[in-house]
Amino acid sequence: MATPRAGGAMPELDIDVLPLLPEHRGDPLVVRFVELYDRTTRAEKVSDPADWTPAERAAYDGEDWEAFSRLRGYTDEEIADFRAYLEAAADLTTKYGIDTICAIAYLVQGQIETP
């Protein structure tokens, strides 16, 4: 049986209605981050850590997100998306600070979370 994905019940993201600041709305890095945040959130596999294998637990505890992702059955494309998301998040944090990236993620999450 396939592991359910978080995105199955999420409404579509409408980036045009996100209440972003004008400087953020016009920044391609912010737009890319929003798109990657949405895509990686939707791809997230729903699981209970109590059900993880010892190898999954070891990879997670060792902060080896890529090994963990492979063990959980994520595709190469999904892993590449997550890597790009992490890079975009780091770039945004450098450019605008952690508070801004958290605020943008909060806005996206508020729009796509299930009611």
URTAHU-V589871 format. One record per pair of residues at least 12 apart in sequence whose C-alpha atoms are under 10 Angstrom apart, sorted by sequence separation. I is the first residue (numbers start at 1). J is the second residue. If there is no record, write none. Layout:
I,J + I,J
This chain:
55,67 + 56,68 + 59,71 + 67,79 + 89,101 + 55,68 + 56,69 + 66,79 + 69,82 + 88,101 + 89,102 + 56,70 + 57,71 + 65,79 + 66,80 + 56,71 + 15,31 + 18,34 + 55,71 + 56,72 + 66,82 + 89,105 + 55,72 + 65,82 + 66,83 + 53,71 + 65,83 + 15,34 + 52,71 + 53,72 + 15,35 + 52,72 + 13,34 + 13,35 + 15,38 + 45,69 + 13,38 + 44,69 + 47,72 + 12,38 + 13,39 + 45,72 + 10,38 + 45,73 + 45,74 + 12,42 + 44,74 + 7,38 + 10,41 + 43,74 + 7,39 + 10,42 + 43,75 + 7,40 + 9,42 + 6,40 + 7,41 + 8,42 + 44,78 + 6,41 + 7,42 + 8,43 + 43,78 + 5,41 + 6,42 + 7,43 + 8,44 + 43,79 + 5,42 + 6,43 + 7,44 + 5,43 + 6,44 + 7,45 + 40,78 + 43,81 + 4,43 + 5,44 + 6,45 + 7,46 + 39,78 + 40,79 + 43,82 + 4,44 + 5,45 + 6,46 + 40,80 + 3,44 + 4,45 + 5,46 + 6,47 + 40,81 + 41,82 + 3,45 + 4,46 + 5,47 + 39,81 + 40,82 + 2,45 + 3,46 + 4,47 + 39,82 + 40,83 + 3,47 + 37,81 + 40,84 + 36,81 + 37,82 + 40,85 + 35,81 + 36,82 + 39,85 + 36,83 + 37,84 + 38,85 + 36,84 + 37,85 + 36,85 + 37,86 + 35,85 + 36,86 + 33,84 + 34,85 + 37,88 + 32,84 + 33,85 + 36,88 + 37,89 + 32,85 + 33,86 + 36,89 + 33,87 + 34,88 + 33,88 + 34,89 + 32,88 + 33,89 + 31,88 + 32,89 + 33,90 + 30,88 + 33,91 + 29,88 + 30,89 + 33,92 + 29,89 + 30,91 + 29,91 + 30,92 + 29,92 + 29,95 + 34,101 + 37,104 + 38,105 + 33,101 + 37,105 + 41,109 + 3,72 + 3,73 + 34,104 + 38,108 + 42,112 + 2,73 + 30,101 + 33,104 + 34,105 + 37,108 + 38,109 + 41,112 + 42,113 + 24,96 + 33,105 + 37,109 + 41,113 + 34,107 + 35,108 + 38,111 + 30,104 + 34,108 + 38,112 + 34,109 + 24,100 + 24,104 + 20,103 + 21,104 + 20,104 + 19,104 + 18,104 + 20,107 + 19,107 + 20,108 + 18,107 + 19,108 + 18,108 + 15,107 + 18,110 + 15,108 + 18,111 + 14,108 + 17,111 + 13,108 + 13,109 + 15,111 + 14,111 + 13,111 + 14,112 + 10,109 + 12,111 + 13,112 + 11,111 + 12,112 + 13,113 + 10,111 + 11,112 + 12,113 + 10,112 + 11,113 + 9,112 + 10,113 + 11,114 + 9,113 + 10,114 + 11,115 + 7,112 + 9,114 + 10,115 + 7,113 + 8,114 + 9,115 + 6,113 + 7,114 + 6,114
